[in-house]
């Protein structure tokens, strides 16, 4: 049985050692928001427990999810990558709030203006569907095995889980696995023969006359309207790509997935179109997502 390591006191996530003992701790469960008691006895590991119910299925997962998000938001946060060629990434930003997916929660982090999905997985059986979907869509993603991490700290080491343990886990490579990793291009084969290079001056290219396009009329989409279907998203994306064909991305399905994710996160945040357009779409290639969302009526005042 896993013990609840963190509780919510107001808006702050606290450890059991930071509050008073018993019901005087004034904390609630991160999962069900029920009152907690702080158990700080001399025998068992210090932990939180529910005051009026036996158990809560979401308590452990939600408590550790909030701790992971808090660590990821630190300015100097580092993420260790799994695999034989392990390395550490310095993260630039994290997209909030996390999205609920089968098997756990999804957190999008950013490094070198690139997006990486983290699957905080506490139900391996249900998480298989999320893994399969991301692999099929070739979404760069890493799975964080929450069950193995809890078993290591609470059961093998027999100690209380602290925020420092979560930070060390994120920096290390243990209890993580790649769901999909973008393959690196193979280096060109060395050639023993040096071919002579003929440099020719390119012919001058005449400038095409400037054609002023008629501005498109975009109708704002109300918040309570049903989100667009994949067909509507794909049609808006293709219209945007036809307008700027030389810069068009290749993987259309990946951009459809990102647009759906941006819409879903904006709905979960319940902060309107301004939050969706300014906060959820940050660097580099996701500017395409912002243009398509404009075509779909989001981000238009």
C-alpha positions as CSV (number, residue, x, y, z in Angstrom):
1,X,0.0,0.0,0.0
2,X,1.4,3.4,-1.0
3,X,1.3,6.3,1.5
4,X,0.3,9.8,0.6
5,X,3.5,11.9,0.7
6,X,2.1,15.4,0.1
7,X,-1.0,17.4,1.0
8,X,-2.5,20.7,-0.1
9,X,-2.6,23.6,2.4
10,X,-4.3,26.4,0.6
11,X,-2.5,26.7,-2.7
12,X,0.8,25.2,-1.5
13,X,1.9,21.6,-1.8
14,X,3.5,20.6,1.6
15,X,5.3,17.7,3.0
16,X,4.1,15.9,6.1
17,X,7.1,17.2,8.1
18,X,6.2,20.8,7.3
19,X,2.8,20.8,9.2
20,X,1.4,20.0,12.6
21,X,0.5,16.5,13.6
22,X,-3.0,15.1,13.1
23,X,-6.0,17.0,11.9
24,X,-4.4,20.2,13.0
25,X,-2.3,20.1,9.8
26,X,-5.1,21.8,7.9
27,X,-4.4,20.0,4.7
28,X,-6.7,18.4,2.0
29,X,-6.1,15.5,-0.4
30,X,-4.8,16.5,-3.8
31,X,-7.1,14.0,-5.4
32,X,-10.5,14.2,-3.7
33,X,-10.0,17.5,-1.7
34,X,-11.1,15.7,1.5
35,X,-9.5,16.5,4.8
36,X,-6.2,14.8,5.7
37,X,-4.5,14.0,9.0
38,X,-0.7,14.1,9.3
39,X,0.7,10.9,10.8
40,X,4.1,11.4,12.4
41,X,4.4,8.4,14.7
42,X,7.7,6.8,15.8
43,X,7.2,3.5,14.0
44,X,5.8,4.0,10.5
45,X,6.9,6.3,7.7
46,X,5.5,9.7,8.2
47,X,2.6,10.3,5.7
48,X,-0.8,11.8,5.2
49,X,-4.0,9.8,5.5
50,X,-7.7,10.6,4.9
51,X,-9.7,11.6,8.0
52,X,-13.1,10.5,6.9
53,X,-12.6,7.7,4.3
54,X,-10.5,4.6,4.0
55,X,-8.7,5.4,0.7
56,X,-8.7,7.5,-2.4
57,X,-7.7,6.1,-5.8
58,X,-6.3,9.4,-7.1
59,X,-4.4,10.6,-4.0
60,X,-0.9,9.2,-4.7
61,X,-1.0,10.0,-8.4
62,X,-2.3,13.6,-8.0
63,X,0.1,14.3,-5.1
64,X,3.2,13.2,-7.1
65,X,1.9,14.9,-10.3
66,X,1.7,18.3,-8.4
67,X,5.2,17.7,-7.0
68,X,6.6,16.9,-10.5
69,X,5.0,20.1,-12.0
70,X,6.4,22.2,-9.1
71,X,9.9,20.8,-9.8
72,X,9.6,21.3,-13.6
73,X,8.7,25.0,-13.1
74,X,12.0,25.7,-11.3
75,X,14.2,28.0,-13.4
76,X,17.2,25.6,-13.3
77,X,15.2,22.4,-13.8
78,X,17.0,19.6,-15.5
79,X,15.6,16.4,-17.0
80,X,17.6,13.2,-17.4
81,X,16.9,11.2,-20.5
82,X,16.8,7.3,-20.5
83,X,18.7,5.0,-22.7
84,X,22.3,3.9,-23.3
85,X,23.3,7.4,-24.4
86,X,21.8,9.1,-21.4
87,X,22.1,12.9,-21.1
88,X,20.6,15.8,-19.2
89,X,18.4,18.5,-20.7
90,X,18.1,22.0,-19.4
91,X,14.4,22.8,-19.7
92,X,13.1,26.2,-20.8
93,X,9.4,26.1,-20.0
94,X,6.5,23.8,-19.2
95,X,3.0,24.0,-20.7
96,X,0.3,24.1,-18.0
97,X,-2.1,22.7,-16.9
98,X,-1.3,19.0,-17.4
99,X,-3.7,17.0,-19.6
100,X,-5.5,14.0,-18.3
101,X,-4.8,10.9,-20.5
102,X,-5.5,7.2,-20.1
103,X,-3.1,5.8,-17.5
104,X,-2.0,9.2,-16.0
105,X,-1.3,12.7,-17.1
106,X,0.6,14.4,-19.9
107,X,3.0,17.3,-19.3
108,X,4.6,19.2,-22.3
109,X,8.1,20.6,-21.6
110,X,10.3,22.7,-23.9
111,X,14.1,22.6,-24.5
112,X,16.0,24.4,-27.3
113,X,12.6,25.5,-28.7
114,X,11.5,21.9,-29.1
115,X,8.5,20.2,-27.4
116,X,8.7,16.9,-25.4
117,X,5.8,15.1,-23.9
118,X,6.1,13.5,-20.4
119,X,3.6,10.7,-19.6
120,X,3.3,10.6,-15.8
121,X,2.1,7.0,-15.7
122,X,0.5,5.4,-12.6
123,X,-1.7,2.9,-14.4
124,X,0.5,0.9,-16.8
125,X,-2.4,-1.1,-18.3
126,X,-4.4,2.0,-19.2
127,X,-1.3,3.9,-20.2
128,X,-0.7,1.4,-23.0
129,X,-3.3,3.1,-25.1
130,X,-1.6,6.5,-24.7
131,X,1.8,5.0,-25.6
132,X,0.4,3.4,-28.7
133,X,-1.3,6.6,-29.9
134,X,1.9,8.7,-29.4
135,X,4.1,6.1,-31.1
136,X,1.7,6.0,-34.1
137,X,1.7,9.8,-34.3
138,X,5.5,10.0,-33.7
139,X,5.2,12.4,-30.8
140,X,8.6,12.7,-29.0
141,X,7.7,11.5,-25.5
142,X,9.1,9.9,-22.3
143,X,7.1,7.8,-19.8
144,X,7.7,8.3,-16.1
145,X,7.0,5.1,-14.2
146,X,5.4,6.5,-11.0
147,X,4.7,3.0,-9.5
148,X,8.4,2.0,-9.7
149,X,9.6,5.3,-8.2
150,X,7.2,4.9,-5.2
151,X,8.1,1.3,-4.7
152,X,11.8,2.2,-4.6
153,X,11.5,5.0,-2.0
154,X,8.7,3.8,0.3
155,X,9.1,0.0,0.1
156,X,12.8,-0.7,-0.6
157,X,14.4,2.3,1.1
158,X,11.6,2.6,3.8
159,X,11.5,6.4,3.9
160,X,9.2,9.3,3.3
161,X,9.0,10.7,-0.2
162,X,10.2,14.4,-0.3
163,X,10.3,17.0,-3.1
164,X,14.1,16.5,-3.2
165,X,13.5,12.9,-4.1
166,X,11.3,13.9,-7.0
167,X,13.9,16.4,-8.2
168,X,16.6,13.8,-8.1
169,X,14.4,11.3,-10.0
170,X,13.7,13.8,-12.8
171,X,17.5,14.5,-13.2
172,X,18.4,10.8,-13.2
173,X,17.6,8.2,-15.9
174,X,15.9,5.6,-13.7
175,X,12.3,4.6,-14.0
176,X,11.9,6.2,-17.4
177,X,11.5,4.9,-20.9
178,X,11.2,6.4,-24.4
179,X,7.8,6.2,-26.0
180,X,9.0,7.7,-29.2
181,X,12.4,9.3,-29.9
182,X,13.1,11.3,-33.1
183,X,15.8,9.4,-35.0
184,X,19.0,11.2,-35.7
185,X,20.1,11.4,-39.3
186,X,22.9,9.0,-40.2
187,X,26.3,10.7,-41.0
188,X,27.3,10.6,-44.6
189,X,29.7,7.7,-45.5
190,X,33.3,8.9,-46.0
191,X,34.6,8.9,-49.5
192,X,38.2,8.3,-50.5
193,X,37.9,10.1,-53.8
194,X,37.6,13.8,-53.9
195,X,35.3,14.9,-56.8
196,X,36.1,18.2,-58.4
197,X,33.5,20.9,-57.7
198,X,32.3,23.1,-60.5
199,X,30.9,26.4,-59.3
200,X,28.6,28.1,-61.7
201,X,27.0,31.5,-61.3
202,X,23.2,31.1,-60.9
203,X,21.0,32.8,-63.4
204,X,19.2,35.9,-62.1
205,X,15.7,35.3,-60.9
206,X,13.2,38.0,-61.8
207,X,11.0,39.2,-59.0
208,X,7.4,38.2,-59.2
209,X,4.9,41.0,-59.0
210,X,3.4,41.5,-55.6
211,X,-0.2,40.4,-55.4
212,X,-2.2,41.7,-52.5
213,X,-4.5,39.0,-51.1
214,X,-7.9,39.8,-49.9
215,X,-8.0,39.5,-46.1
216,X,-9.9,36.5,-44.9
217,X,-13.0,37.0,-42.7
218,X,-12.7,34.8,-39.6
219,X,-15.7,34.4,-37.3
220,X,-14.8,34.1,-33.6
221,X,-15.7,30.7,-32.1
222,X,-17.7,31.0,-28.9
223,X,-16.3,29.2,-25.8
224,X,-19.3,27.0,-25.4
225,X,-19.3,25.8,-29.0
226,X,-18.3,22.2,-29.7
227,X,-14.5,21.9,-30.5
228,X,-13.7,21.5,-34.2
229,X,-13.4,18.0,-35.7
230,X,-10.2,16.6,-37.1
231,X,-11.5,17.2,-40.6
232,X,-12.1,20.9,-39.8
233,X,-8.6,21.2,-38.2
234,X,-7.0,19.5,-41.2
235,X,-8.8,21.7,-43.7
236,X,-7.7,24.9,-41.8
237,X,-4.2,23.6,-41.6
238,X,-4.0,22.8,-45.4
239,X,-5.4,26.3,-46.2
240,X,-2.7,27.9,-44.1
241,X,0.0,25.7,-45.7
242,X,-1.2,26.7,-49.2
243,X,-0.8,30.4,-48.2
244,X,2.9,29.9,-47.1
245,X,3.9,26.8,-49.2
246,X,7.8,27.3,-49.0
247,X,7.7,27.1,-45.2
248,X,5.1,24.3,-44.9
249,X,5.8,21.5,-42.4
250,X,5.9,17.9,-43.7
251,X,4.2,16.0,-40.8
252,X,0.5,17.1,-41.1
253,X,-0.8,14.6,-38.6
254,X,1.6,15.8,-35.9
255,X,0.4,19.3,-36.3
256,X,-3.3,18.2,-36.2
257,X,-2.4,16.5,-32.9
258,X,-0.8,19.7,-31.5
259,X,-3.7,21.8,-32.5
260,X,-6.1,19.4,-30.8
261,X,-3.9,19.4,-27.7
262,X,-3.8,23.3,-27.6
263,X,-7.6,23.4,-27.9
264,X,-8.0,20.8,-25.1
265,X,-5.6,22.6,-22.8
266,X,-7.2,25.9,-23.4
267,X,-10.6,24.4,-22.5
268,X,-9.3,22.8,-19.3
269,X,-7.6,26.1,-18.3
270,X,-11.0,27.8,-18.8
271,X,-9.2,31.1,-19.3
272,X,-10.5,32.1,-22.7
273,X,-9.0,32.6,-26.1
274,X,-6.3,35.0,-24.9
275,X,-4.7,32.4,-22.6
276,X,-5.0,29.8,-25.4
277,X,-3.2,31.9,-28.0
278,X,-0.6,33.6,-25.9
279,X,0.3,31.1,-23.2
280,X,-0.2,27.7,-24.8
281,X,1.7,28.3,-28.0
282,X,5.3,29.4,-27.3
283,X,8.3,28.9,-29.6
284,X,9.3,28.0,-33.1
285,X,7.2,25.6,-35.2
286,X,4.1,25.9,-33.0
287,X,3.5,29.4,-34.5
288,X,1.9,27.3,-37.2
289,X,-0.6,26.0,-34.7
290,X,-1.4,29.6,-33.7
291,X,-2.2,30.6,-37.3
292,X,-4.5,27.6,-37.7
293,X,-6.3,28.3,-34.4
294,X,-7.0,31.8,-35.7
295,X,-8.5,30.3,-38.8
296,X,-10.7,28.1,-36.6
297,X,-11.9,31.1,-34.7
298,X,-9.7,30.9,-31.6
299,X,-7.6,33.9,-30.5
300,X,-10.0,36.3,-32.3
301,X,-11.5,39.0,-30.3
